């Protein structure tokens, strides 16, 4: 039998619902009240910068407030992530990051923030493949050639990535795992040094994000052997995937997503999602996205949350199977 007190609690909860809705509506009506800080957990000049800067311009017009790019590199993106996780959850500080967001928890079990639960997704902007690249004069001519040479001479070939735990590193390790090959990993600090040493012949192959090396592919200084995505890139229609070159199951994209601190009001998250969708649909940004090989998806916060959970589980397995560490 229900007590009068329990009935009172139920009535009180029912009365709270309209108040909560009004509070959420008030948040949305007041937002934004100042500049938006868009934190990038990487150094300036990389692929995230290439995507973020024109998007920030469009987003500023949509929201009627300046959007400031704040590069916070370090610790495999942890420093930038932590800065956003511990910021005020009012929608004015956001994280624009990559696949590294789902990779880091498998590499660093003791994070200074509570993993993905420290954030709420705003939007999954889109995906672009990682690309295996060689210098123009390399004897390696294709993805199939790379796999054949790696099988014939285990450990002889070397590949460079943007660093331990980055999407380029994990994409290459997934390829090694699925193709059953061994290629020696040389970690660098960013895409720039990888490209420099690939061009100079200090490393045989580089794995890089498509936006970071598209201009050099266009000039012919670099040659793309294969892409890591499940389908060919619209920007590189003649470059095969590794899955069709003898490594079925080796499919991974470098994706770009926006996150807010946990506790950000749902109405503000919805407003931000709508603003990012509109900003991404401008002719200027659409052209930039095509130029960089970015396939826009603009997934909802709910779809993004499901996707990130699946990505985190997948990369945890690769990290465990390949005994990958941050060292």
C-alpha positions in Angstrom: 0.0 0.0 0.0 1.4 3.4 -1.0 2.0 5.8 1.9 0.9 9.5 1.7 4.6 10.4 1.6 5.2 8.3 -1.5 2.2 9.9 -3.2 3.6 13.3 -2.3 6.9 12.4 -3.8 5.3 11.3 -7.0 3.2 14.6 -7.2 6.4 16.6 -6.5 8.3 14.8 -9.3 5.5 15.4 -11.7 5.5 19.1 -10.8 9.3 19.2 -11.3 9.0 18.1 -15.0 7.6 21.3 -16.3 10.2 23.3 -14.2 13.0 21.2 -15.7 11.7 21.8 -19.2 11.5 25.5 -18.5 15.1 25.5 -17.2 16.3 23.7 -20.3 14.4 26.1 -22.5 15.9 29.1 -20.6 19.4 27.7 -21.2 18.8 27.4 -24.9 17.3 30.9 -25.2 20.3 32.4 -23.4 22.9 30.5 -25.3 25.4 31.5 -26.5 26.3 34.5 -24.3 30.0 34.8 -25.2 32.6 33.4 -27.5 32.8 29.7 -28.1 36.1 28.1 -27.4 36.8 25.1 -29.7 39.6 23.1 -28.2 41.8 21.0 -30.6 44.0 18.5 -28.7 46.6 18.6 -31.4 49.3 21.1 -32.6 48.4 23.7 -35.2 48.8 22.8 -38.9 47.5 19.2 -38.8 44.4 17.7 -40.4 42.2 18.8 -37.5 43.2 22.4 -38.0 42.4 22.0 -41.7 38.9 21.0 -40.9 38.3 23.2 -37.8 39.2 26.7 -39.1 36.8 27.1 -42.0 34.1 25.3 -39.9 34.7 27.8 -37.0 34.1 30.7 -39.4 30.8 29.3 -40.5 29.8 28.3 -36.9 30.5 31.9 -35.7 28.0 33.2 -38.3 25.4 30.6 -37.2 25.7 31.3 -33.4 26.4 35.1 -33.6 29.4 34.8 -31.4 33.2 34.4 -32.2 34.5 30.9 -32.3 38.1 30.7 -31.1 40.4 27.8 -32.0 42.4 26.7 -29.0 45.2 24.2 -29.8 46.0 22.1 -26.7 48.4 19.4 -27.8 50.2 16.8 -25.7 50.0 13.4 -24.1 48.3 11.8 -27.1 45.4 14.3 -27.0 44.8 13.8 -23.2 45.8 17.4 -22.3 43.2 19.0 -24.6 40.5 16.4 -23.6 41.1 17.1 -19.9 40.8 20.8 -20.4 37.3 20.4 -21.9 36.2 17.7 -19.5 36.9 20.0 -16.6 35.4 23.2 -18.1 32.1 24.7 -17.2 29.3 22.6 -18.9 27.5 25.5 -20.5 28.2 24.9 -24.2 30.8 27.6 -24.5 33.8 25.2 -24.4 33.8 22.3 -26.9 36.3 19.6 -28.1 36.9 18.9 -31.7 38.9 15.7 -32.0 39.5 12.6 -34.0 39.5 8.9 -33.7 42.1 9.3 -30.9 39.2 10.1 -28.6 38.2 6.4 -28.7 41.8 5.1 -28.8 43.2 6.8 -25.7 41.1 4.9 -23.1 42.6 1.6 -24.3 46.1 3.0 -24.1 45.9 5.0 -20.8 43.7 3.3 -18.2 44.4 6.1 -15.7 43.1 9.2 -17.4 42.7 12.5 -15.5 39.1 12.5 -16.6 36.4 9.9 -16.6 36.9 8.7 -20.2 34.0 9.1 -22.6 31.5 9.5 -19.7 33.2 12.9 -19.0 31.7 14.2 -22.3 28.4 14.4 -24.2 28.6 14.0 -28.0 27.4 16.9 -30.1 28.0 15.7 -33.7 30.1 13.3 -35.7 31.2 15.5 -38.5 32.5 12.9 -40.9 35.2 10.5 -41.9 38.4 10.5 -44.0 40.7 7.6 -44.6 44.2 7.2 -43.4 46.5 6.7 -46.4 49.7 4.7 -46.9 52.2 6.9 -48.8 55.6 6.6 -50.3 58.0 8.9 -52.1 57.6 9.2 -55.9 60.7 7.1 -56.5 59.8 4.3 -54.2 60.0 0.7 -55.5 56.7 0.1 -53.8 53.9 0.7 -56.3 50.7 -0.4 -54.7 49.0 -1.7 -51.5 49.3 -5.3 -52.8 53.0 -4.7 -53.4 53.5 -3.4 -49.9 51.8 -6.5 -48.4 53.8 -8.8 -50.6 57.1 -7.3 -49.7 56.2 -7.3 -46.0 55.4 -11.0 -46.1 58.5 -11.8 -48.0 60.8 -9.8 -45.7 59.3 -9.5 -42.2 60.6 -6.5 -40.3 62.7 -5.2 -43.2 60.2 -2.4 -44.2 59.5 0.5 -41.9 56.5 2.7 -41.6 56.1 6.1 -39.9 53.1 7.4 -38.0 52.1 10.6 -36.3 53.0 9.0 -33.0 52.2 6.2 -30.6 48.5 5.8 -30.1 47.4 8.1 -33.0 44.8 7.0 -35.6 47.6 6.5 -38.2 49.5 4.2 -35.8 46.4 2.2 -35.0 45.3 2.0 -38.6 48.7 0.5 -39.5 48.6 -1.9 -36.6 45.2 -3.1 -37.6 46.5 -3.7 -41.1 49.5 -5.7 -39.7 47.1 -7.8 -37.6 44.6 -8.6 -40.3 47.2 -9.1 -43.0 49.5 -11.1 -40.8 52.6 -9.0 -41.7 55.3 -7.4 -39.7 56.5 -3.9 -40.6 58.7 -1.9 -38.1 57.0 1.1 -36.6 58.8 4.5 -36.4 56.7 7.0 -34.3 57.0 10.7 -35.1 55.7 13.8 -33.5 53.0 14.8 -36.0 52.3 14.3 -39.7 54.9 16.8 -40.9 58.0 14.9 -39.8 56.6 11.7 -41.2 56.2 13.3 -44.6 59.7 14.8 -44.4 61.3 11.4 -43.8 59.2 9.6 -46.4 60.3 12.2 -49.0 63.9 11.8 -47.8 63.9 8.0 -47.8 64.6 7.6 -44.1 61.4 5.6 -43.7 59.9 3.3 -46.4 56.2 4.0 -45.9 54.2 6.7 -44.1 50.6 6.4 -42.7 48.9 9.8 -42.7 45.5 11.3 -42.6 44.3 12.3 -46.1 43.8 16.0 -45.3 47.4 16.3 -44.1 48.9 15.0 -47.3 46.4 15.8 -50.1 48.5 18.7 -51.5 51.6 16.6 -51.8 49.7 13.8 -53.5 48.4 16.4 -56.0 51.9 17.6 -56.9 53.2 14.1 -57.4 55.8 14.3 -54.7 54.1 11.5 -52.8 52.3 8.4 -54.1 49.3 6.8 -52.3 49.5 3.0 -52.1 46.2 2.3 -50.4 43.5 3.8 -48.2 42.4 2.3 -44.9 38.7 2.9 -45.3 36.1 0.3 -46.3 35.5 2.0 -49.6 37.7 4.1 -51.9 38.0 7.8 -51.3 36.2 10.1 -53.7 39.3 12.2 -53.7 41.5 9.2 -54.6 39.2 7.0 -56.8 42.1 5.1 -58.4 43.7 4.2 -55.1 42.5 0.8 -53.7 41.5 0.0 -50.2 43.7 -2.4 -48.2 40.7 -4.6 -47.8 40.5 -5.2 -51.6 44.3 -5.5 -51.8 44.7 -8.7 -49.7 43.8 -7.6 -46.2 40.1 -8.1 -45.7 38.9 -6.7 -42.4 41.4 -3.9 -42.4 39.0 -1.1 -42.4 39.4 2.1 -40.3 38.6 5.7 -40.9 39.9 8.8 -39.2 36.8 10.5 -38.0 36.1 14.0 -36.6 33.7 14.6 -33.8 32.6 17.4 -31.5 32.0 16.9 -27.8 30.9 19.0 -24.8 31.5 18.5 -21.1 29.2 16.1 -19.4 26.3 18.0 -17.8 25.8 20.4 -20.7 22.0 21.0 -20.9 20.4 18.8 -23.5 18.7 21.9 -25.1 22.2 23.5 -25.6 23.6 20.3 -27.1 20.6 20.2 -29.5 21.2 23.8 -30.4 24.9 23.2 -31.0 24.2 20.1 -33.1 21.8 22.1 -35.3 24.4 24.9 -35.6 27.2 22.6 -36.6 24.9 20.9 -39.2 24.1 24.3 -40.8 27.7 25.4 -40.6 28.8 22.2 -42.4 26.3 22.7 -45.2 27.7 26.0 -46.4 29.2 25.9 -49.9 32.6 27.1 -48.6 32.9 24.3 -46.1 31.4 21.6 -48.4 34.1 22.5 -51.0 36.9 22.4 -48.3 35.6 19.0 -47.1 35.6 17.6 -50.7 39.1 19.0 -51.2 40.3 17.2 -48.1 38.6 13.9 -48.8 36.2 14.2 -45.8 32.9 12.4 -46.2 30.4 14.3 -44.1 28.0 12.3 -42.0 26.7 14.9 -39.4 25.4 12.1 -37.1 23.1 13.0 -34.2 24.4 13.0 -30.6 22.7 9.7 -30.0 24.2 8.1 -33.1 27.6 9.5 -32.3 27.4 8.1 -28.7 26.7 4.6 -30.1 29.5 4.9 -32.7 32.1 6.0 -30.2 31.3 3.1 -27.8 31.8 0.6 -30.7 35.0 2.3 -31.7 36.4 2.3 -28.2 35.7 -1.5 -27.9 37.3 -2.2 -31.3 40.5 -0.3 -30.6 40.8 -1.8 -27.1 41.0 -5.2 -28.8 43.6 -4.0 -31.4 45.7 -2.5 -28.6 45.6 -5.7 -26.6 46.2 -8.0 -29.6 49.2 -6.0 -30.8 50.6 -5.2 -27.3 50.6 -1.5 -28.1 51.7 1.0 -25.5 52.4 4.7 -25.4 56.1 4.2 -24.9 
